[in-house]
Amino acid sequence: MARFLSFFLLIFLVAGLIYSTYSFSQGRFMEGMLIFPLLICCYLFVMAWQKRQDNDH
């Protein structure tokens, strides 16, 4: 995976985790659960990227 894309994904996930933690601490459960669909989307994106890379080589 490209370095820039990896860095962007890491920053995006950390920001989502911080927001989710803050929402949980304020008692907003549904907003706190935002991180789980975000993690699933990132997982699917990374798996698709790796599969594409394996097929290219």
TORVO-703346 format. One record per residue (C-alpha): residue in three letters; x, y, z. Coordinates in steps of 0.1 Angstrom, whole numbers, padded with zeros to 4 digits, always signed. Each point is the difference from the previous one (the first is absolute). Layout:
<atoms>
ALAXYZ ...
</atoms>
This chain:
<atoms>
MET+0000+0000+0000 ALA+0013+0034-0008 ARG+0015+0019+0029 PHE-0023+0030-0004 LEU-0031-0022-0001 SER+0012-0019+0031 PHE+0006+0033+0019 PHE-0034+0014-0010 LEU-0017-0032+0011 LEU+0018+0000+0033 ILE-0009+0037+0007 PHE-0036-0007-0010 LEU-0003-0030+0023 VAL+0016+0018+0030 ALA-0023+0030-0005 GLY-0030-0024-0001 LEU+0012-0017+0031 ILE+0005+0033+0019 TYR-0035+0012-0010 SER-0015-0034+0010 THR+0017+0001+0034 TYR-0012+0036+0006 SER-0036-0009-0010 PHE+0000-0030+0023 SER+0013+0022+0029 GLN-0029+0024-0006 GLY-0026-0028+0000 ARG-0008+0001-0037 PHE+0001-0037-0007 MET-0011+0001-0037 GLU+0026+0026-0009 GLY+0026-0020+0018 MET-0008-0030-0021 LEU+0011+0019-0031 ILE+0035-0016+0002 PHE-0013-0036-0007 PRO-0014+0006-0036 LEU+0031+0021-0006 LEU+0023-0029+0010 ILE-0020-0024-0022 CYS+0003+0023-0030 CYS+0037+0005+0006 TYR+0005-0038+0003 LEU-0019-0006-0033 PHE+0020+0027-0017 VAL+0034-0014+0011 MET-0010-0036-0009 ALA-0011+0011-0035 TRP+0033+0020-0004 GLN+0021-0030+0010 LYS-0019-0023-0023 ARG+0006+0024-0028 GLN+0037+0002+0008 ASP+0002-0038+0001 ASN-0016-0003-0034 ASP+0023+0026-0015 HIS+0031-0020+0010 
</atoms>
